[in-house]
Amino acid sequence: MTEGDSDMENKEKLLIINPESGLNRFIGNKKLYLDYLEKFLYDGSFEEFCAAASMDNQVMAEEALHTLVGTSANLSLDRLHNVASEAALKLKGNDSPELIQEMVDMVTEAYSEACMAVREYIDAQAQP
């Protein structure tokens, strides 16, 4: 991997998680930010969204998605926030099973990336 590759990888990660912005939201309190990132990994909103979608419960799916949108915004998980926001807009008032599954797939990918980026960031901060 060249230095340019490393820069590109770091820029791509910033699209997933923006720690500088996140720390600003937490008034520079790194420990608090890390604590909330850790809590995100066990939050349950994503699982609630998927369960509600699989049961065709649009109201519950929208509520869980709304929580995920807010949490990802507060933690500066930018890609997840953008994808979840887009999914929420598309789902509002639309109960097409195909669209719901498309949004679940889209959010699942972004959520998985966010979790991986959060774990990597937490691990990197634990290094001396």
C-alpha positions in Angstrom: 0.0 0.0 0.0 1.4 3.4 -1.0 1.0 6.6 1.0 -1.6 7.7 -1.5 -3.6 4.5 -0.9 -3.5 5.2 2.8 -4.8 8.8 2.3 -7.6 7.5 0.1 -8.6 4.8 2.7 -8.6 7.5 5.4 -10.9 9.7 3.3 -13.3 6.9 2.7 -13.4 6.1 6.4 -14.3 9.7 7.1 -17.3 9.2 4.9 -18.4 6.5 7.3 -17.3 8.1 10.6 -16.1 11.6 11.2 -14.4 11.6 14.6 -13.5 15.3 14.4 -17.1 16.3 14.0 -18.2 13.7 16.6 -15.7 15.1 19.1 -17.0 18.6 18.5 -20.5 17.4 19.2 -19.2 16.1 22.5 -17.4 19.3 23.3 -14.0 17.6 22.9 -14.7 15.0 25.5 -13.1 12.0 23.9 -14.0 9.5 26.7 -17.7 10.5 26.5 -17.6 10.2 22.7 -16.0 6.8 22.9 -18.5 5.7 25.5 -21.4 6.7 23.2 -19.8 5.0 20.2 -19.5 1.8 22.2 -23.2 2.1 23.2 -24.1 2.5 19.5 -22.8 -1.0 18.9 -25.5 -2.4 21.3 -28.2 0.2 20.7 -30.8 -2.1 19.1 -32.4 0.5 16.7 -31.1 -1.3 13.6 -32.4 -4.7 14.8 -35.8 -3.1 15.6 -35.9 -1.6 12.1 -35.2 -4.9 10.4 -37.6 -6.8 12.6 -40.4 -4.3 12.0 -39.7 -4.3 8.2 -39.9 -8.1 8.2 -43.2 -8.0 9.9 -44.4 -5.3 7.5 -45.0 -2.9 10.5 -44.2 0.3 8.7 -44.9 2.6 11.7 -42.5 0.7 13.9 -39.9 0.5 11.1 -40.1 4.3 10.6 -39.8 4.9 14.4 -36.7 2.7 14.6 -35.2 4.2 11.5 -35.8 7.7 13.0 -33.9 6.7 16.1 -31.1 5.4 13.9 -31.0 8.7 11.9 -30.7 10.7 15.1 -28.1 8.5 16.8 -25.9 8.3 13.7 -26.1 12.1 13.3 -25.1 12.7 16.9 -22.1 10.4 16.6 -21.1 11.7 13.2 -21.6 8.4 11.5 -22.1 10.3 8.3 -22.7 7.6 5.7 -25.2 5.8 7.9 -26.9 9.0 8.7 -27.3 9.9 5.0 -28.5 6.4 4.0 -30.9 6.1 6.9 -32.3 9.6 6.2 -32.8 8.7 2.6 -34.5 5.5 3.5 -36.8 7.3 6.0 -37.9 9.7 3.3 -38.5 7.0 0.8 -40.5 4.9 3.2 -42.7 7.7 4.5 -46.1 6.8 3.3 -44.9 4.0 1.0 -45.6 0.4 2.1 -44.3 -1.4 -1.0 -42.7 -4.6 0.2 -40.1 -4.3 -2.6 -39.2 -0.8 -1.5 -39.0 -1.7 2.1 -36.6 -4.6 1.4 -34.5 -2.3 -0.8 -34.2 0.2 2.1 -33.4 -2.6 4.6 -30.6 -3.8 2.3 -29.3 -0.3 1.9 -29.4 0.5 5.6 -27.9 -2.9 6.5 -24.8 -2.2 4.3 -24.3 1.3 5.8 -24.9 0.0 9.4 -22.4 -2.8 8.9 -19.8 -0.3 7.6 -20.5 2.0 10.5 -20.1 -0.8 13.1 -16.8 -1.8 11.6 -15.5 1.8 11.5 -16.6 2.4 15.1 -14.8 -0.8 16.3 -11.7 0.2 14.4 -11.8 3.7 15.8 -12.3 2.5 19.4 -9.5 0.0 19.0 -7.2 2.7 17.5 -7.9 5.0 20.5 -7.0 2.2 22.9 -3.5 2.0 21.4 -0.8 3.8 23.4 
